[in-house]
Amino acid sequence: MSTRRPVIVVLGSLHLDILVKAPDRPRKGETLRGSAWALSPGGKGGNQAACAARQGPDVYMVGRVGCDDFGNRLMDALRTAGVYTDYVLCDDSGGSGMSVAIIDEQGDYGAIIVSGVNMHIGEDDIRRAGDVIASADCLLLQYEIPLDTVRAAAQYAHQRGVRVILNAAPAYPAPEHLLEYVDVLIVNEVEAEMLTGYSLETLSQAEQALHALSRLVPTVLLTLGAKGVYVADPETGISHLPAHSVPAVDTHGAGDAFIGAFSARMAWGDTLLEAVRYANAAGALMVMHAGPQSDDVTPDRIRAFLSGTTPGG
């Protein structure tokens, strides 16, 4: 395993999340009484960058925030997590991205995103960060920014021999020619259904979707929550890792913790299945804590969890 400090570049979204705890998510026209609220740094890009940085690599965020209080909070949170913000632009043409997430009594959530200046991220941002992307061990991408920018960044990194990891979320049809530049595709059930047209009601249907996706991208991770993770790779074939049974406090950000931890361990030189096993534990730990950028998901805690010395492991 390499001892060199690896470099990960995350190009993606930054949102300040307003988290509301309520007995359930309201139906149309319904008003429910909540029990608590909090402000928390988020955005898939920011969440994944923060979790990856806590695993030890040098992580650079490429993105935009508004020149406002939300933007200041987002920048402070990235720096606190150890993420380099040299390539995060303060964009005075609009407001910072934000979201409102409603977390129910079971720990499940639904969210609404207002993207703000995240939708201004473009090829100028890729050029500004071109040198660090070209020298990175991997580029991590998601879909909460313009999809043309995602494709351009994937192409730029691919052409320079940089591993491209794409979390195809939220669920959109893949832009033309994007997947040909992707080395690792990470999707959940909804995103897999969007990309393949398969219903994933059973594990056999999940395997069918996995086969279809593996014809598009060399390595595919299909995360299914309590049903675990499926992995398809040319060298290892298809593998299934069961989920950890843990008490759910808040599922918000668990997928991002999984992806950040996975990217970090791949950058450190773990095998694919070692990295997935580590990431699976990171996601489980995140579910046990409130907030999508919990600082409890550290290497020491993940390894303790995997060894069975952390409650819930």
C-alpha positions in Angstrom: 0.0 0.0 0.0 1.3 3.5 -0.9 2.6 5.7 1.9 2.5 8.8 -0.3 -0.2 11.3 0.7 -2.6 11.0 -2.2 -4.5 13.8 -3.9 -8.3 13.9 -4.5 -10.1 16.6 -6.4 -13.8 17.0 -5.9 -15.7 19.1 -8.4 -19.2 19.6 -7.3 -21.9 21.3 -5.2 -21.8 23.2 -2.0 -25.1 23.8 -0.2 -25.9 25.0 3.3 -28.5 22.6 4.6 -31.4 23.6 6.8 -32.3 20.4 8.6 -35.7 20.0 10.2 -36.8 17.1 12.4 -40.4 16.1 12.1 -42.6 13.0 12.7 -42.9 12.5 9.0 -42.6 14.4 5.7 -45.8 16.4 5.0 -48.2 15.5 2.3 -49.5 18.1 -0.2 -51.3 20.8 1.7 -50.3 19.4 5.1 -48.6 21.2 8.0 -46.7 19.2 10.6 -45.2 20.3 13.9 -41.4 19.8 13.9 -39.2 19.1 16.9 -35.9 20.8 16.0 -33.9 22.5 13.2 -30.2 23.1 12.5 -27.9 24.6 9.9 -25.4 22.2 8.4 -22.8 22.4 5.6 -23.7 20.1 2.7 -24.0 19.6 -1.0 -22.9 16.3 -2.4 -19.6 17.7 -3.4 -18.9 19.3 -0.1 -20.1 16.3 1.9 -17.9 13.9 -0.1 -14.9 16.2 0.1 -15.2 16.5 3.9 -15.4 12.8 4.4 -12.5 12.1 2.0 -10.3 14.7 3.7 -10.9 13.1 7.1 -9.5 9.9 5.8 -6.1 11.5 5.2 -5.6 12.5 1.6 -5.0 16.0 0.4 -8.5 17.0 -0.9 -9.1 20.0 -3.1 -12.7 21.3 -3.6 -13.6 22.9 -7.0 -16.8 24.8 -6.9 -18.6 28.1 -6.1 -20.3 29.8 -3.2 -22.1 33.1 -3.1 -20.5 36.1 -1.5 -22.8 35.8 1.5 -23.1 34.4 5.0 -24.0 31.0 3.7 -20.9 31.0 1.5 -18.7 32.0 4.5 -20.2 29.1 6.6 -19.6 26.6 3.7 -15.9 27.7 3.3 -15.3 27.6 7.1 -16.7 24.0 7.2 -14.5 22.8 4.3 -11.4 24.2 6.0 -12.4 22.7 9.3 -12.6 19.3 7.7 -9.2 19.8 6.2 -10.3 20.5 2.6 -8.3 22.9 0.5 -10.5 25.7 -0.8 -8.0 27.3 -3.3 -10.4 26.5 -6.2 -13.7 27.5 -4.6 -14.8 30.8 -6.2 -16.8 33.5 -4.4 -19.4 34.3 -7.1 -21.2 37.6 -6.5 -23.7 37.0 -9.4 -26.0 35.0 -7.2 -26.6 33.3 -3.8 -25.0 30.3 -2.3 -26.6 26.9 -2.8 -28.9 25.7 -0.1 -31.3 22.9 0.7 -34.1 22.1 3.2 -34.1 18.5 4.4 -36.9 17.0 6.5 -35.7 14.1 8.7 -38.5 11.8 10.0 -38.6 9.7 13.2 -37.1 6.7 11.4 -34.0 8.8 10.3 -35.1 8.9 6.6 -35.2 12.2 4.8 -36.5 14.2 1.8 -34.9 17.4 0.6 -35.4 20.4 -1.7 -32.3 22.0 -3.3 -31.9 25.6 -4.4 -28.7 25.4 -6.4 -27.7 29.1 -6.6 -24.2 29.7 -8.0 -23.5 25.9 -8.2 -25.2 26.1 -11.6 -22.6 28.7 -12.7 -19.8 26.1 -12.4 -18.4 25.7 -15.9 -15.3 25.0 -17.9 -13.6 28.2 -16.5 -13.6 26.4 -13.2 -12.0 23.3 -14.7 -9.3 25.4 -16.3 -8.6 27.2 -13.0 -8.0 23.8 -11.3 -6.5 22.2 -14.4 -3.0 21.5 -12.9 -4.3 20.0 -9.6 -6.8 17.8 -11.5 -4.1 16.6 -13.8 -1.8 15.6 -10.9 -4.6 14.0 -8.8 -5.0 10.4 -7.9 -8.7 10.7 -8.7 -11.4 13.2 -9.7 -14.7 12.8 -7.9 -17.9 14.1 -9.6 -21.7 14.3 -8.9 -24.7 15.7 -10.7 -25.7 18.7 -8.6 -23.9 21.1 -11.0 -24.4 21.6 -14.8 -24.1 18.2 -16.5 -22.0 19.6 -19.4 -19.5 20.7 -16.8 -19.4 17.2 -15.3 -18.8 15.7 -18.7 -16.0 18.2 -19.6 -14.3 17.6 -16.3 -14.5 13.8 -16.7 -13.0 14.1 -20.2 -10.2 16.4 -19.0 -9.2 14.0 -16.2 -9.6 10.9 -18.3 -7.3 12.2 -21.1 -4.6 12.8 -18.4 -4.8 9.3 -16.9 -6.6 10.4 -13.8 -9.2 8.0 -12.3 -12.7 9.4 -12.6 -15.3 8.4 -10.0 -18.8 9.5 -10.8 -21.7 9.5 -8.3 -24.6 9.8 -10.8 -26.8 11.6 -8.3 -29.4 13.0 -8.2 -31.0 10.7 -10.7 -30.8 12.1 -14.2 -30.2 10.4 -17.6 -26.5 10.3 -18.2 -25.3 13.1 -20.6 -24.1 11.8 -24.0 -20.5 10.5 -23.9 -20.0 11.1 -20.2 -19.8 7.4 -19.1 -17.0 6.6 -21.5 -14.7 8.8 -19.4 -15.8 7.3 -16.1 -13.7 4.5 -14.3 -16.0 4.0 -11.3 -19.7 4.6 -11.3 -21.6 4.7 -7.9 -25.4 4.7 -7.9 -28.2 3.9 -5.6 -31.4 2.1 -6.5 -33.2 5.1 -7.9 -30.2 6.2 -10.0 -29.7 2.7 -11.3 -33.3 2.5 -12.4 -33.0 5.8 -14.2 -29.9 4.6 -16.1 -31.0 1.1 -17.0 -34.8 1.1 -16.9 -34.8 -1.9 -14.7 -37.0 -2.1 -11.6 -34.9 -3.1 -8.6 -37.5 -4.7 -6.4 -35.5 -7.9 -5.9 -31.8 -8.7 -5.6 -31.9 -10.7 -8.9 -33.2 -7.5 -10.6 -30.4 -5.6 -9.0 -27.9 -8.0 -10.5 -29.5 -7.5 -13.9 -29.1 -3.7 -13.6 -25.5 -4.2 -12.4 -24.7 -6.3 -15.5 -26.3 -3.5 -17.7 -24.3 -0.8 -16.0 -21.0 -2.8 -16.2 -21.3 -2.7 -20.0 -21.1 1.1 -19.8 -18.5 1.6 -17.1 -15.6 -0.7 -16.0 -16.4 -0.7 -12.3 -19.9 -0.2 -10.8 -21.0 0.1 -7.2 -24.7 -0.2 -6.5 -25.7 0.8 -3.0 -29.0 -0.5 -1.7 -29.2 0.8 1.8 -30.2 -2.0 4.2 -29.7 -4.5 1.4 -26.0 -3.8 1.2 -23.7 -3.0 -1.7 -23.2 -4.8 -5.1 -19.8 -4.4 -6.8 -19.1 -5.3 -10.5 -15.6 -5.2 -11.7 -13.8 -7.0 -14.6 -11.2 -8.6 -12.2 -13.4 -9.5 -9.2 -16.7 -10.2 -11.0 -19.8 -9.5 -9.1 -19.7 -9.3 -5.3 -22.2 -8.5 -2.6 -21.3 -6.9 0.8 -24.2 -6.9 3.3 -25.1 -3.8 5.2 -24.3 -3.2 8.8 -27.2 -3.3 11.2 -27.0 -0.1 13.2 -29.5 2.2 14.9 -30.5 4.9 12.4 -30.3 8.4 13.8 -30.1 10.3 10.4 -29.5 8.8 7.0 -28.8 12.2 5.5 -25.3 12.2 4.1 -24.7 8.5 4.6 -24.2 7.9 0.8 -21.8 10.8 0.6 -19.8 9.4 3.5 -19.6 6.1 1.7 -18.4 7.7 -1.5 -15.9 10.0 0.2 -14.4 7.2 2.2 -14.3 4.9 -0.8 -12.5 7.4 -2.9 -10.0 8.0 -0.1 -9.1 4.4 0.3 -8.8 3.8 -3.4 -6.4 6.8 -3.5 -4.4 5.2 -0.7 -4.1 2.1 -2.8 -6.6 -0.3 -1.3 -8.1 -3.0 -3.4 -11.6 -2.4 -4.7 -13.3 -4.7 -2.2 -11.1 -3.4 0.7 -12.2 0.2 -0.2 -15.9 -0.8 -0.4 -15.7 -2.6 2.9 -14.2 0.5 4.6 -16.7 2.7 2.9 -19.6 0.5 4.0 -18.5 1.0 7.6 -18.2 4.8 7.1 -21.7 5.0 5.8 -23.0 2.9 8.7 -21.2 5.2 11.2 -22.8 8.3 9.5 -26.3 6.8 9.9 -25.6 6.6 13.7 -24.8 10.4 13.9 -26.7 13.6 13.1 -25.6 15.8 10.2 -24.2 15.1 6.8 -20.6 16.1 7.6 -20.2 14.5 11.0 -16.6 14.6 12.3 -17.2 11.2 14.0 -16.5 9.3 10.7 -12.7 9.2 11.1 -10.2 6.4 10.3 -9.8 5.4 13.9 -13.6 5.1 14.4 -14.1 3.2 11.1 -11.4 0.7 12.0 -12.8 0.3 15.5 -16.3 -0.3 14.0 -14.9 -2.9 11.6 -13.1 -4.7 14.4 -16.4 -4.8 16.4 -15.3 -2.4 19.1 -17.7 0.4 18.2 -21.3 0.1 19.4 -23.5 -1.0 16.5 -20.7 -2.8 14.7 
